[in-house]
């Protein structure tokens, strides 16, 4: 039976990112690492976008930067200057090629492709089934969605359809990316458009819907076609690629310090609707795991008794699920009454409690207070029961 120090099950963005950060940690060069690419995985076409202040690991493959983002909500369009941040775009194929080079060059990292089966513990040691054979490791890092928490009160789905388009004449402003545009969305309370123009004739245009369930597939294409013609005034174009997906949004079980099987999505799971959050936190999470392993500590350190940002995520998710609260109204209040740098800082978990209070007072105060109280009551109840 083969044994590795670390097994990374899944070679998507999270798995590859962790492999890269481990490969870059020289003092872990003596650790034997296996990255498993599931034979059912396909390379995505959707580019990865994220905000960043300083030069980063992936700048070499960033194909476009934006220092301005547009938001169109209840009171029309706002063009937001996000300096000192930059919004960066990495094409998926270049990300895969770039990470392949780093992983291949690391002598302690091996890659296998096969059918990933179950993951389980035997006498406290994690095992994983690959092509019917059992492999063991000190730690198994697993991609995919983390388990739903038993106390999760709401489950929404963020479904999307993206078109990579090339217009016959200039239709786009490559200096401004559209973060959220609720104008022209048929589901005006919970649907919005997201546009990444990387030239005056080329862009990725996405329609996103946040709801209890995804809509019929054809609807997304119809909506995008109308948006291209009526809002972007782009009638002559061709679709060079298309991609769709459904991302569950729910409260999830967080990895505990003593766990040997770690869900890579458990601390980066994207329950917010703004773009850029997932990729950004995948990198931060991977860096954190590498630092912990370097210290000889568990990948997930003993956390705080109360994680306020996870608490905020839960309350925000509850607000989105309320029938009387529209996503359009919620995000309009957020972007119209807060400077963009404060919002990005909040999404990076870098705000102070005072800054967070200023953000919350711009939302639906009564609904926010009610859902906060309900969530806090449930949190206290579950904490008391655990003793």
C-alpha positions in Angstrom: 0.0 0.0 0.0 1.5 3.3 -1.0 1.8 6.1 1.5 2.4 9.8 1.0 2.9 12.7 3.3 0.1 14.7 1.6 -2.4 13.7 -1.0 -4.3 16.4 -2.9 -7.5 14.9 -4.4 -8.6 17.0 -7.3 -6.5 19.1 -9.7 -8.9 22.0 -10.1 -8.1 25.6 -9.0 -7.9 24.8 -5.3 -5.9 21.6 -5.7 -3.4 23.1 -8.1 -3.0 26.2 -6.0 -2.2 24.2 -2.9 0.3 22.0 -4.8 2.0 25.2 -6.1 2.2 26.8 -2.6 3.6 23.5 -1.2 6.1 23.2 -4.0 7.2 26.8 -3.4 7.9 26.1 0.3 11.5 24.8 0.2 11.6 23.4 3.7 8.8 21.0 2.6 10.9 19.6 -0.2 11.4 16.4 1.8 7.7 15.7 1.9 6.2 13.4 -0.7 3.1 14.9 -2.3 0.6 13.3 -4.7 -1.7 15.5 -6.8 -4.6 13.4 -8.2 -6.4 14.6 -11.3 -9.8 13.1 -11.4 -10.4 11.5 -14.8 -13.9 13.1 -14.8 -12.5 16.6 -14.5 -12.5 19.0 -17.4 -10.6 22.2 -17.9 -12.9 25.2 -17.4 -13.1 28.1 -19.9 -14.2 30.7 -17.3 -11.3 33.1 -16.4 -10.3 33.6 -12.8 -10.7 37.2 -11.6 -9.5 38.6 -8.3 -8.5 41.9 -6.7 -5.1 42.5 -5.3 -3.1 45.5 -4.1 0.5 44.3 -4.6 2.3 42.3 -7.3 1.4 38.6 -6.9 2.4 35.1 -7.7 0.3 34.9 -10.9 1.1 38.4 -12.4 3.0 36.6 -15.2 -0.2 35.2 -16.6 -2.5 38.1 -15.8 -3.9 39.2 -19.2 -5.9 42.3 -18.1 -6.1 44.7 -15.2 -8.9 47.0 -14.2 -8.7 49.9 -11.7 -12.4 50.8 -12.2 -15.5 48.6 -11.7 -19.0 49.5 -12.7 -22.1 48.7 -10.6 -25.6 49.3 -11.8 -28.4 49.0 -9.3 -31.5 50.8 -8.0 -30.1 54.3 -8.7 -28.3 53.7 -12.0 -24.7 53.1 -12.8 -21.7 53.9 -10.6 -18.1 53.7 -11.8 -16.0 52.8 -8.8 -12.4 53.7 -8.5 -10.9 50.8 -6.6 -7.3 52.1 -6.2 -5.0 50.9 -4.6 -6.6 47.6 -5.7 -6.5 46.2 -9.2 -9.0 43.7 -10.5 -7.0 41.1 -12.4 -8.0 38.4 -14.9 -6.3 35.1 -15.6 -7.5 32.8 -18.4 -8.2 29.3 -17.2 -6.0 27.6 -19.8 -3.0 29.8 -18.9 -3.5 29.1 -15.2 -3.4 25.4 -15.9 -0.3 25.7 -18.0 1.5 27.9 -15.5 0.7 25.6 -12.5 1.7 22.5 -14.6 5.2 24.0 -15.1 5.7 24.6 -11.4 4.3 21.3 -10.3 6.2 19.3 -12.9 9.5 21.0 -11.8 9.0 20.0 -8.2 10.8 16.7 -7.6 8.7 15.8 -4.5 5.4 16.3 -6.3 3.9 13.6 -8.4 0.8 13.7 -10.5 -1.6 10.9 -11.3 -4.8 10.8 -13.3 -7.6 8.4 -12.4 -11.0 7.8 -10.9 -11.2 9.2 -7.3 -13.3 7.1 -5.0 -14.2 7.4 -1.4 -12.1 9.1 1.3 -12.1 7.6 4.9 -10.2 7.2 8.1 -8.7 3.9 9.3 -7.2 4.0 12.8 -6.9 7.8 12.6 -5.1 7.7 9.3 -6.8 9.0 6.1 -7.1 6.8 3.0 -8.4 7.5 -0.5 -9.4 5.1 -3.2 -7.8 5.8 -6.6 -8.8 3.5 -9.5 -10.0 0.9 -7.0 -6.7 0.9 -5.0 -6.2 2.3 -1.6 -3.6 5.0 -0.9 -2.8 6.5 2.5 -1.4 9.8 3.7 -0.7 11.9 6.8 -3.2 14.4 5.4 -5.7 14.2 2.5 -6.7 17.6 1.0 -10.0 17.1 -0.9 -11.4 19.4 -3.5 -15.1 19.9 -4.2 -17.9 21.3 -2.0 -17.7 20.8 1.8 -20.5 19.0 3.7 -23.6 21.0 4.6 -23.8 21.9 8.2 -26.8 20.3 10.0 -27.9 23.8 11.2 -27.9 25.3 7.7 -31.2 27.1 7.5 -31.1 28.1 3.9 -29.7 26.7 0.6 -29.5 28.9 -2.5 -28.0 28.2 -5.8 -25.8 30.7 -7.8 -26.3 29.6 -11.4 -24.6 31.3 -14.3 -24.0 31.2 -18.1 -21.0 32.9 -19.6 -20.4 33.9 -23.2 -16.9 34.6 -24.6 -17.9 37.1 -27.3 -16.1 38.8 -30.2 -17.9 41.8 -31.7 -17.7 43.0 -35.3 -17.3 46.6 -34.1 -16.2 48.2 -30.8 -18.9 47.6 -28.1 -16.9 47.5 -24.9 -14.8 49.8 -22.7 -11.7 47.8 -21.8 -10.9 50.2 -18.9 -14.0 49.3 -16.9 -15.2 45.9 -15.8 -18.8 45.5 -14.8 -19.0 43.8 -11.5 -22.8 43.7 -11.2 -25.5 45.1 -13.5 -29.1 44.5 -12.5 -30.5 46.5 -15.4 -32.2 44.3 -18.0 -32.2 41.2 -15.8 -35.5 39.4 -16.0 -35.1 38.2 -12.4 -34.6 41.8 -11.4 -34.5 41.0 -7.7 -31.8 38.2 -7.9 -30.3 38.2 -11.4 -27.4 40.4 -12.6 -24.9 40.6 -15.4 -21.1 40.6 -15.1 -18.9 41.8 -17.9 -15.1 41.5 -18.3 -14.0 43.5 -21.4 -10.4 42.9 -22.3 -10.5 44.8 -25.6 -13.0 47.1 -27.3 -14.4 44.0 -29.3 -13.8 41.1 -26.9 -15.3 40.3 -23.5 -16.7 37.6 -21.2 -20.3 38.4 -20.5 -22.1 36.4 -17.8 -25.6 36.2 -16.5 -25.9 35.1 -12.8 -29.0 34.1 -10.9 -29.2 33.7 -7.2 -32.3 31.7 -6.3 -33.7 28.6 -4.6 -33.0 26.7 -7.8 -31.6 27.2 -11.3 -33.8 28.4 -14.2 -34.2 26.5 -17.4 -31.0 26.3 -19.5 -32.4 28.1 -22.5 -33.4 31.1 -20.5 -29.8 32.1 -19.8 -28.9 32.2 -23.5 -32.1 34.3 -24.3 -31.3 36.7 -21.5 -27.7 37.1 -22.6 -28.8 37.7 -26.2 -31.2 40.5 -25.1 -28.5 42.1 -22.9 -26.0 42.1 -25.7 -28.4 43.8 -28.1 -30.4 46.1 -25.8 -28.0 47.1 -23.1 -24.5 46.8 -24.7 -25.9 47.8 -28.1 -23.9 44.9 -29.7 -25.8 43.2 -32.5 -23.1 41.7 -34.7 -20.9 39.3 -32.7 -19.9 35.7 -32.4 -19.7 33.4 -29.4 -16.3 31.9 -29.2 -17.0 29.9 -26.1 -19.7 29.2 -23.6 -19.8 27.9 -20.0 -22.4 27.3 -17.4 -22.5 26.2 -13.8 -24.4 25.9 -10.6 -22.8 26.8 -7.3 -24.6 25.9 -4.0 -24.6 28.6 -1.4 -25.1 27.3 2.1 -23.6 27.1 5.6 -21.0 24.4 5.7 -19.0 22.3 8.1 -15.6 23.9 8.8 -12.5 21.8 9.1 -11.4 21.2 12.7 -7.7 21.4 13.9 -7.5 17.6 14.5 -9.0 16.6 11.1 -6.9 14.6 8.7 -9.2 14.9 5.8 -9.5 18.5 4.8 -12.0 20.0 2.4 -10.2 22.7 0.5 -13.5 24.5 -0.1 -14.4 24.5 3.6 -12.8 27.8 4.4 -13.0 29.5 1.0 -16.5 28.4 0.0 -18.1 31.2 -2.0 -21.4 32.1 -0.5 -21.1 35.7 -1.6 -22.3 36.8 -5.0 -19.4 39.1 -5.9 -16.7 37.9 -8.3 -13.1 37.5 -7.2 -13.8 36.2 -3.8 -13.2 32.5 -4.5 -9.8 32.7 -6.3 -8.5 35.2 -3.8 -9.3 33.1 -0.8 -8.1 29.9 -2.4 -4.6 31.4 -2.5 -4.8 32.7 1.0 -6.0 29.4 2.3 -3.3 27.5 0.4 -0.6 29.8 1.9 -2.0 29.3 5.4 -1.9 25.5 5.0 1.7 25.6 3.7 2.7 27.8 6.7 1.1 25.5 9.2 2.7 22.4 7.7 6.1 24.2 7.7 5.7 24.7 11.5 4.8 21.0 11.9 1.4 22.1 13.0 -2.1 20.8 11.9 -3.1 22.4 8.6 -6.1 24.0 10.3 -4.9 25.7 13.5 -7.2 25.9 16.5 -9.6 28.6 15.4 -11.3 31.3 17.3 -14.2 30.4 19.5 -16.2 32.9 17.4 -15.4 33.6 13.7 -17.2 36.8 13.0 -16.7 36.8 9.3 -18.2 33.4 9.0 -21.1 34.7 11.1 -21.5 37.6 8.7 -21.6 35.2 5.8 -24.4 33.3 7.4 -26.4 36.4 8.2 -26.0 37.7 4.6 -27.1 34.4 3.2 -30.2 34.4 5.4 -31.0 37.9 4.1 -30.7 36.8 0.5 -33.1 34.0 1.2 -35.8 36.2 2.8 -38.8 36.8 0.4 -39.0 40.5 1.3 -35.4 41.3 0.5 -34.1 41.6 -3.0 -30.6 41.0 -4.1 -30.7 44.1 -6.1 -31.8 46.2 -3.2 -29.2 44.7 -0.8 -26.3 45.1 -3.2 -27.4 48.6 -4.2 -27.3 49.7 -0.6 -24.0 48.1 -0.1 -22.3 49.8 -3.1 -24.1 53.1 -3.0 -23.4 53.8 0.6 -19.9 52.5 1.1 -16.6 53.3 -0.6 -15.5 50.4 -2.8 -12.2 50.0 -0.9 -14.1 49.4 2.3 -16.2 46.7 0.6 -13.1 44.9 -0.8 -11.3 45.2 2.5 -14.3 43.7 4.2 -14.4 40.8 1.7 -10.7 40.3 2.5 -11.5 39.9 6.2 -9.3 42.9 7.0 -11.8 45.4 8.4 -12.1 46.5 12.0 -15.4 46.0 13.9 -16.1 49.8 13.6 -15.8 49.6 9.8 -18.0 46.5 9.7 -20.6 48.3 11.8 -20.6 51.2 9.3 -21.2 48.7 6.5 -24.1 47.0 8.3 -25.9 50.2 9.1 -26.2 50.8 5.3 -28.2 47.5 4.9 -31.8 46.8 5.8 -31.4 47.5 9.5 -34.5 45.8 10.9 -34.0 42.6 8.8 -30.3 42.5 9.5 -30.8 43.0 13.2 -33.5 40.2 13.3 -31.4 37.7 11.3 -28.3 38.5 13.4 -30.3 37.9 16.6 -31.7 34.6 15.3 -28.3 33.4 14.1 -26.6 34.5 17.4 -29.2 32.7 19.4 -28.7 29.5 17.4 -24.9 29.9 17.8 -25.1 30.2 21.6 -27.6 27.3 21.8 -25.3 25.0 19.8 -22.2 26.1 21.7 -23.9 25.4 25.1 -25.0 21.9 23.9 -21.5 21.0 22.9 -20.3 21.3 26.5 
